[in-house]
Amino acid sequence: MSFDGFIFSINTGSTEPIYRQLVEQLRRRVASGQLVAGQEIPSVREVAQALAVHPMTISKAYSLLEAEGLLERRRGLAMRVAAQHSRAQPAADRIESLRPTLERAAAEAQQLEVPAKQALHLFDQILQQGGAK
């Protein structure tokens, strides 16, 4: 779902809770510099309606990010990215944060006995298609 270029995607079939999916998406977008300090994020109501999920799910994600200092709440105004996130993390840090996801994918490929070359080809195709659908 897109809000003026702000895109959320959820996988309802995932074992990862929806609020956690949203938390991770916002963390990654701040880390990459796609979201910067002071940038407003869509309201709980807007996101809940667009994704057809309970508003408490979105509120939980936003509250967790506020508690860790990534977002800041302003009474009567939209939440926004906190001031300390004025620029993207270094590329090496962003690459390293991808490691756990790739380790899980590699383990699954091995368990399914998918040859490395085919797994890498699939990963390349997914990257070329723009990632998650």
CORMOHU-V371571 format. One line per field, one symbol per residue. burial: + if it has 16 or more other C-alpha atoms within 10 Angstrom, else -. A space follows every 50 residues. Layout:
# CORMOHU-V371571
burial=???
This chain:
# CORMOHU-V371571
burial=---------+-------++++++-++-+-+++--++++++++++--++-- ----+-+++++++-++---+++------++++--++-+------------ -----+--+---------+--------------
